[in-house]
């Protein structure tokens, strides 16, 4: 069943539409009705509807503006326009926004029924699910894909690429001799034991399908690496960050809707291929970026360029080729997995069979833990210096005491990692808030303006604000309303002037927003 919100400033139209929708109870469910675009944006869009039925000409925010902003947050949402204006320009804008129906008032049941069928067809097309896993596997398997996967897994481990391997990549259909490319890594936000084998197979199939749909205009290769689905995306033309963000957001949104599994995606830096010194390094950028979901939140597309590597660079990073399981668990904050892996290793090497290699293995184990710390200098300053850590572990006389010292070290590293990432995200939140607080007077201020000015993607800003239980519109409204209270304290200030000073061209719109926010009108507030 698909969820619907209805937006129209005429109560009779809303009731009529609601009556029509109630006859489609097996397909559509109305989850909200609103009398203007502003209320729908504040109260309806957070409900994540599948379909918006809206008028065009309404107070405060038009239906076209509502649809445009809704599609930024809900990539798969569909829209039907119901309007008393049979205007070509409106119709053209509606087509550009991809609406599935444009109906002139008065609305008839047949017209709205036809539009709903079109909406259902589009939604079914995006959310269709084939539960026959065996058939999906047979369709998706090929020898070439296995060869390509092996090639790509090798590519992301090499410091440099021999000419003969470049030739093999080209022969196997993998494009790296293009001007621009990037890596992206999709990973489940759920623990492995929480996802069944059938769900995992279904996600893999549909992820391949949705990637193919979204990136059909690019050259791309998909491969499995370290339990995650990875993507090599190549292009003859420079990548557009906003376009990529929208495409990746649609992919993970479709997966969540069709498979009920939340994914996040880490996207590497991207630029001209001739500037890439190492494909291995580029791939690590994507992995490193993905680690930030523990702070930002899940079901999000994160770009390497959104983050500030300088704040998380380790001092004296250790090579990552050994003990990957321990490093991976620590980096992703999986404390129990890391401790379990270390305990198992200690149990193995504290036997007579390993007496000659014990210290070498423990040293490598220490390296794998230390290299997972994103601020090694802070670890040395607040926990123990490097020599102190080494002495504590190597002075252990029993396997239990060795396990305890390593467990304490793991706990401290994970604490530092979380604090460092939180600090970086908190800085970004402060920058976003400061920009809104210093530019709220602009009536046209938008989420795109903030993204352009600060260099963050729209999805990153939205995720940061969501982490603080707010959104761009809510925070902007909060800032404007608090400033309005200050200005209303001056009895000599006119409401028209106050509205203009805080970014509202329409004083009636300002009054509506003020009453919606505080429960009283500006005039009533001033009297009180």
NUFIFI-129817 format. One line per 4 residues: number of its first residue (from 1); for each residue x, y, z of C-alpha. Coordinates in Angstrom, 3 decimals, m for minus. Example, Ala and Ser with C-alpha at 12.3 -4.5 7.8 and 13.67 -1.06 7.14 Angstrom:
# residues 2
1) 12.300 m4.500 7.800; 13.670 m1.060 7.140
END
This chain:
# residues 528
1) 0.000 0.000 0.000; 1.280 3.449 m0.931; 0.988 6.489 1.362; m0.499 9.785 0.130
5) m0.757 13.392 1.302; m3.340 15.831 m0.089; m2.576 19.557 m0.292; m5.200 22.150 m1.334
9) m6.369 25.449 0.133; m10.019 24.559 m0.588; m11.577 22.335 2.063; m14.196 20.997 m0.361
13) m11.498 19.884 m2.807; m9.559 18.159 m0.025; m12.686 16.326 1.120; m13.560 15.345 m2.449
17) m10.076 13.966 m3.087; m10.099 12.149 0.253; m13.380 10.497 m0.735; m11.891 9.365 m4.059
21) m8.788 7.977 m2.345; m10.839 6.073 0.221; m12.308 4.068 m2.672; m8.734 2.953 m3.461
25) m8.111 1.574 0.018; m6.354 m1.514 m1.318; m3.685 0.590 m3.041; m3.455 4.071 m1.469
29) m3.709 5.316 2.107; m4.041 9.023 2.943; m1.693 9.885 5.808; m2.262 13.646 5.886
33) m4.203 16.576 4.418; m2.923 20.173 4.379; m4.379 23.546 3.442; m1.176 25.099 2.090
37) 2.264 24.166 0.779; 4.119 25.390 3.860; 2.192 23.139 6.262; 2.637 20.201 3.875
41) 6.384 20.763 3.692; 6.751 21.027 7.477; 4.288 18.327 8.485; 3.746 16.117 5.445
45) 7.151 15.565 3.860; 8.676 14.151 7.118; 6.007 11.401 6.899; 7.791 10.200 3.716
49) 4.730 9.854 1.463; 4.919 7.876 m1.772; 2.499 10.235 m3.569; 1.650 13.939 m3.274
53) m1.640 15.259 m4.661; m1.475 19.063 m4.651; m2.963 22.259 m5.985; m0.599 24.753 m7.671
57) m1.730 28.180 m6.487; m1.747 28.157 m2.676; m0.673 30.577 0.069; 2.980 30.747 1.045
61) 4.422 27.911 m1.053; 3.113 26.751 m4.438; 2.463 23.153 m5.317; 5.328 23.205 m7.816
65) 7.750 24.436 m5.142; 6.460 21.773 m2.744; 7.066 18.998 m5.282; 10.536 20.293 m6.107
69) 11.606 20.387 m2.447; 9.957 17.038 m1.708; 11.946 15.317 m4.459; 15.181 16.535 m2.860
73) 14.374 14.588 0.312; 12.298 11.764 m1.242; 13.921 10.736 m4.541; 11.155 8.258 m5.448
77) 8.082 10.350 m4.570; 5.414 10.751 m7.271; 3.067 13.731 m7.687; m0.324 14.569 m9.156
81) m1.347 18.199 m9.706; m4.958 19.300 m9.332; m5.374 22.901 m10.485; m7.961 25.448 m11.479
85) m5.408 27.037 m13.811; m5.180 25.524 m17.276; m1.912 27.293 m18.020; 0.717 26.009 m20.472
89) 3.614 27.345 m18.410; 2.359 25.519 m15.303; 1.919 22.345 m17.315; 5.470 22.604 m18.685
93) 6.922 23.051 m15.191; 4.886 20.076 m14.013; 6.288 17.932 m16.835; 9.815 19.037 m15.935
97) 9.182 17.874 m12.366; 7.995 14.470 m13.624; 4.418 14.592 m12.308; 2.249 11.632 m13.321
101) m0.963 13.616 m13.699; m2.184 17.193 m14.292; m5.938 17.479 m13.637; m8.082 20.580 m14.033
105) m10.747 21.398 m11.457; m13.455 20.355 m10.881; m11.994 16.892 m10.386; m13.933 13.839 m11.529
109) m13.520 10.324 m10.199; m12.503 8.990 m13.618; m9.745 11.604 m13.993; m8.278 11.062 m10.545
113) m8.628 7.288 m10.965; m6.611 7.380 m14.209; m3.929 9.524 m12.562; m3.753 7.174 m9.567
117) m3.317 4.197 m11.879; m0.374 5.972 m13.541; 1.088 6.734 m10.127; 0.654 3.096 m9.077
121) 2.347 1.906 m12.286; 5.355 4.158 m11.652; 5.595 3.180 m7.991; 5.211 m0.525 m8.784
125) 7.934 m0.216 m11.392; 10.297 1.275 m8.810; 9.341 m0.987 m5.932; 8.603 m4.290 m7.660
129) 9.980 m7.343 m5.886; 10.702 m10.771 m7.312; 11.022 m13.207 m4.438; 12.356 m16.105 m6.508
133) 15.941 m15.973 m5.362; 17.026 m18.991 m7.389; 15.873 m17.434 m10.655; 17.537 m14.143 m9.765
137) 20.815 m15.893 m9.095; 20.708 m17.709 m12.432; 20.018 m14.463 m14.305; 22.804 m12.585 m12.550
141) 25.632 m15.141 m12.727; 28.243 m15.082 m15.446; 31.863 m16.103 m15.825; 32.785 m12.615 m17.031
145) 31.495 m10.982 m13.859; 33.566 m13.362 m11.758; 36.681 m12.487 m13.767; 35.932 m8.771 m13.491
149) 35.421 m9.098 m9.742; 38.821 m10.783 m9.357; 40.433 m8.059 m11.482; 38.902 m5.246 m9.464
153) 39.799 m6.796 m6.120; 43.376 m6.957 m7.328; 43.238 m3.396 m8.665; 42.338 m1.936 m5.243
157) 45.314 m3.649 m3.571; 48.081 m2.628 m5.979; 50.344 0.354 m5.339; 51.046 0.626 m9.056
161) 49.564 m1.077 m12.123; 51.798 m3.030 m14.533; 51.132 m2.514 m18.240; 50.139 m6.142 m18.757
165) 47.511 m5.848 m16.017; 46.142 m2.677 m17.616; 45.757 m4.629 m20.828; 43.953 m7.428 m18.981
169) 41.546 m4.974 m17.381; 40.708 m3.530 m20.787; 40.281 m6.990 m22.315; 37.912 m7.946 m19.471
173) 35.786 m4.850 m20.092; 36.928 m2.756 m17.123; 37.435 0.898 m18.040; 40.124 2.797 m16.165
177) 41.653 4.609 m19.136; 39.083 7.392 m18.921; 39.448 11.016 m17.754; 37.380 10.621 m14.569
181) 36.526 7.816 m12.154; 35.550 7.076 m8.565; 34.898 4.181 m6.190; 31.744 3.714 m4.118
185) 31.131 1.072 m1.449; 27.605 m0.009 m0.435; 27.326 m1.679 2.949; 24.416 m2.891 5.065
189) 23.693 m0.776 8.148; 22.615 m3.938 9.946; 24.870 m6.488 11.572; 25.471 m9.576 9.439
193) 23.523 m11.830 11.781; 20.485 m9.551 11.470; 20.190 m10.100 7.697; 19.091 m13.531 6.461
197) 20.769 m15.252 3.518; 17.635 m14.756 1.402; 17.496 m11.027 2.181; 21.187 m10.666 1.435
201) 20.797 m12.353 m1.946; 17.774 m10.200 m2.751; 19.661 m7.019 m1.844; 22.600 m8.038 m4.023
205) 20.371 m8.676 m7.012; 18.367 m5.474 m6.733; 21.445 m3.417 m5.941; 22.973 m4.546 m9.237
209) 19.721 m3.718 m11.008; 19.283 m0.261 m9.466; 22.929 0.678 m10.020; 22.480 m0.320 m13.661
213) 19.381 1.860 m13.959; 20.879 4.925 m12.296; 24.321 4.821 m13.899; 23.460 3.545 m17.374
217) 24.973 6.678 m18.924; 28.352 5.901 m17.340; 30.858 3.094 m17.711; 30.735 1.071 m14.493
221) 31.841 m2.208 m12.927; 30.330 m3.854 m9.847; 32.269 m6.217 m7.600; 32.196 m7.818 m4.164
225) 34.971 m6.877 m1.764; 35.249 m7.565 1.944; 31.588 m8.480 2.254; 30.416 m5.226 0.669
229) 29.192 m4.324 m2.810; 31.623 m1.981 m4.547; 31.265 0.163 m7.651; 33.897 1.532 m10.037
233) 32.314 4.425 m11.921; 34.068 5.918 m14.962; 33.172 8.896 m17.129; 34.472 10.874 m20.076
237) 33.102 14.059 m18.509; 33.575 15.584 m15.027; 31.238 14.220 m12.348; 28.534 16.498 m10.962
241) 28.339 16.087 m7.197; 24.653 16.995 m6.919; 23.734 14.607 m9.724; 25.745 11.777 m8.143
245) 24.189 12.468 m4.754; 20.701 12.190 m6.235; 21.526 8.945 m8.054; 23.117 7.257 m5.028
249) 20.244 8.444 m2.813; 17.710 6.874 m5.171; 19.587 3.554 m5.161; 19.659 3.171 m1.367
253) 16.077 4.467 m1.056; 14.854 1.834 m3.533; 16.707 m0.909 m1.634; 15.134 0.168 1.651
257) 11.691 0.201 0.079; 11.903 m3.051 m1.869; 14.058 m5.168 0.442; 13.462 m3.453 3.814
261) 17.227 m3.314 4.334; 19.050 m0.082 5.127; 22.274 0.583 3.189; 24.827 3.367 3.330
265) 27.323 4.229 0.614; 30.777 5.780 0.898; 31.947 7.619 m2.214; 35.610 8.345 m2.853
269) 37.151 11.575 m4.031; 36.921 12.067 m7.773; 38.933 14.036 m10.264; 41.017 13.608 m13.356
273) 42.465 10.113 m13.734; 45.923 11.442 m14.494; 46.002 12.930 m10.991; 45.245 9.577 m9.308
277) 48.441 8.281 m7.740; 46.936 5.014 m6.491; 43.644 3.219 m7.102; 44.199 1.481 m3.786
281) 44.279 4.877 m2.048; 41.132 6.008 m3.862; 39.321 2.853 m2.758; 40.448 3.419 0.830
285) 38.903 6.892 0.630; 35.520 5.278 0.027; 36.039 2.839 2.935; 37.177 5.617 5.246
289) 34.178 7.757 4.323; 31.772 4.916 5.086; 33.057 4.775 8.657; 31.359 8.109 9.327
293) 27.858 6.626 9.307; 28.455 5.677 12.955; 28.270 9.417 13.659; 26.108 10.892 10.889
297) 23.478 8.148 10.816; 22.433 5.319 8.527; 20.814 5.029 5.084; 22.920 7.894 3.761
301) 25.251 8.584 0.831; 28.502 10.130 2.092; 31.160 11.807 m0.047; 34.850 11.892 0.811
305) 34.813 15.596 m0.071; 32.183 16.221 2.636; 34.665 15.263 5.320; 37.885 16.802 6.504
309) 40.701 14.242 6.317; 43.127 16.555 8.091; 41.180 16.105 11.315; 41.344 12.332 11.228
313) 44.757 11.585 9.765; 46.673 9.192 11.930; 50.237 9.900 12.976; 52.494 7.055 11.830
317) 49.782 4.844 10.358; 50.712 1.158 10.243; 50.361 m0.944 7.102; 46.889 m2.465 6.737
321) 47.740 m5.704 4.949; 47.573 m7.910 8.071; 44.843 m8.630 10.641; 42.164 m6.973 8.544
325) 39.349 m8.450 10.559; 40.510 m6.720 13.773; 41.150 m3.401 12.017; 37.779 m3.508 10.255
329) 35.879 m4.224 13.484; 37.583 m1.364 15.360; 37.154 1.138 12.541; 33.441 0.378 12.338
333) 33.019 0.462 16.122; 32.222 m3.258 16.399; 33.826 m3.679 19.780; 32.586 m7.209 20.556
337) 33.741 m8.498 17.147; 37.211 m7.015 17.675; 37.561 m8.474 21.180; 36.341 m11.877 20.020
341) 38.877 m11.920 17.155; 41.732 m10.917 19.473; 40.785 m13.494 22.124; 40.657 m16.230 19.524
345) 44.078 m15.232 18.214; 45.613 m15.186 21.697; 44.170 m18.642 22.451; 45.765 m19.926 19.248
349) 49.259 m18.507 19.728; 49.636 m19.264 23.466; 50.533 m22.873 22.724; 53.836 m24.695 22.393
353) 53.383 m24.758 18.631; 53.723 m20.970 18.430; 56.481 m20.429 21.027; 58.981 m19.149 18.441
357) 56.562 m16.824 16.648; 54.442 m15.554 19.571; 56.094 m12.160 19.941; 56.094 m11.499 16.189
361) 52.379 m12.267 15.958; 51.523 m10.167 19.030; 53.527 m7.283 17.561; 51.528 m7.523 14.326
365) 48.326 m7.675 16.340; 49.287 m4.484 18.152; 50.024 m2.840 14.828; 46.576 m3.751 13.510
369) 44.929 m2.162 16.561; 47.046 0.999 16.559; 46.635 1.639 12.844; 42.863 1.647 13.378
373) 43.117 4.714 15.616; 42.264 7.899 13.704; 44.205 10.063 16.218; 47.205 8.023 17.338
377) 48.846 11.084 18.935; 45.814 11.527 21.190; 45.975 7.858 22.175; 49.602 8.245 23.207
381) 48.826 11.451 25.117; 45.735 10.256 27.009; 46.272 6.499 27.377; 49.908 5.357 27.231
385) 52.899 6.247 25.046; 53.790 3.705 22.386; 56.523 2.096 24.482; 54.132 1.854 27.451
389) 51.501 0.054 25.350; 54.091 m2.386 24.005; 55.526 m3.070 27.482; 52.076 m3.644 28.989
393) 51.111 m6.236 26.365; 54.440 m8.023 26.163; 54.833 m8.183 29.940; 51.640 m10.207 30.325
397) 52.369 m13.569 31.918; 49.121 m15.321 31.087; 46.812 m15.363 28.081; 44.027 m13.807 30.196
401) 46.158 m10.825 31.196; 47.234 m10.335 27.553; 43.590 m10.384 26.506; 42.680 m7.834 29.193
405) 45.377 m5.360 28.177; 44.446 m5.624 24.499; 40.738 m5.258 25.357; 41.427 m2.036 27.288
409) 43.419 m0.722 24.326; 40.604 m1.563 21.899; 38.050 0.223 24.110; 40.177 3.377 24.227
413) 40.823 3.392 20.467; 37.100 3.061 19.717; 36.322 5.904 22.162; 38.852 8.175 20.448
417) 37.579 7.266 16.966; 33.988 8.094 17.892; 35.024 11.370 19.553; 37.093 12.438 16.538
421) 34.325 11.718 14.051; 31.748 13.377 16.278; 33.955 16.460 16.528; 34.222 16.713 12.730
425) 30.472 16.333 12.291; 29.766 18.824 15.092; 32.009 21.353 13.359; 30.041 20.863 10.152
429) 26.776 21.360 12.059; 28.124 24.586 13.566; 29.102 25.858 10.105; 25.640 25.040 8.723
433) 23.848 26.739 11.625; 26.079 29.808 11.452; 25.432 30.239 7.743; 21.654 30.021 8.253
437) 21.805 32.404 11.226; 23.710 35.010 9.210; 21.670 34.710 6.016; 18.109 34.117 7.230
441) 17.082 37.604 5.975; 17.283 36.376 2.368; 13.775 35.411 1.289; 15.173 33.022 m1.320
445) 17.576 31.217 1.030; 17.539 27.507 0.161; 19.264 24.253 1.041; 21.121 24.475 m2.270
449) 22.518 27.883 m1.228; 23.959 26.388 1.963; 25.442 23.455 0.018; 27.024 25.742 m2.586
453) 28.494 28.110 0.006; 29.910 25.507 2.406; 30.918 22.924 m0.184; 28.845 20.129 1.370
457) 26.370 17.988 m0.560; 22.640 18.376 0.071; 22.391 14.839 1.475; 25.265 15.462 3.938
461) 23.664 18.674 5.230; 20.279 16.959 5.580; 21.869 14.036 7.461; 23.740 16.398 9.827
465) 20.577 18.377 10.603; 18.526 15.183 10.996; 21.089 13.946 13.514; 20.188 17.030 15.588
469) 16.437 16.341 15.196; 15.835 19.191 12.775; 15.818 20.025 9.059; 16.810 23.017 6.932
473) 13.261 24.371 6.845; 12.660 23.842 10.568; 15.932 25.470 11.610; 15.473 28.413 9.243
477) 11.937 28.926 10.584; 13.221 28.703 14.167; 15.863 31.386 13.549; 13.382 33.681 11.802
481) 10.716 33.269 14.490; 13.115 33.959 17.358; 14.295 37.105 15.574; 10.658 38.099 14.982
485) 10.036 38.015 18.755; 12.893 40.445 19.282; 11.661 42.828 16.594; 8.057 42.695 17.850
489) 9.254 44.040 21.190; 9.630 47.419 19.487; 6.091 48.883 19.279; 7.231 51.247 16.553
493) 8.102 48.473 14.091; 5.430 47.638 11.551; 4.608 44.020 10.772; 5.356 44.531 7.076
497) 8.846 45.792 7.909; 9.468 42.991 10.413; 8.423 40.347 7.892; 10.771 41.820 5.301
501) 13.667 41.991 7.767; 13.502 38.281 8.571; 13.097 37.004 5.007; 9.343 37.030 4.307
505) 8.209 39.003 1.259; 4.572 38.317 2.120; 3.445 39.645 5.552; 0.438 37.285 5.527
509) 2.808 34.348 5.048; 4.872 35.662 7.969; 1.763 35.894 10.167; 0.743 32.346 9.246
513) 4.200 30.961 10.047; 4.377 32.921 13.336; 1.008 31.620 14.509; 1.906 28.097 13.401
517) 5.144 28.308 15.421; 4.004 30.113 18.596; 0.248 29.456 18.626; m0.627 33.164 18.559
521) m0.532 35.803 15.829; 2.155 38.536 15.813; m0.451 41.113 16.849; m1.619 38.963 19.776
525) 1.965 38.325 20.810; 2.779 42.033 20.766; m0.275 42.827 22.916; 0.733 40.201 25.452
END
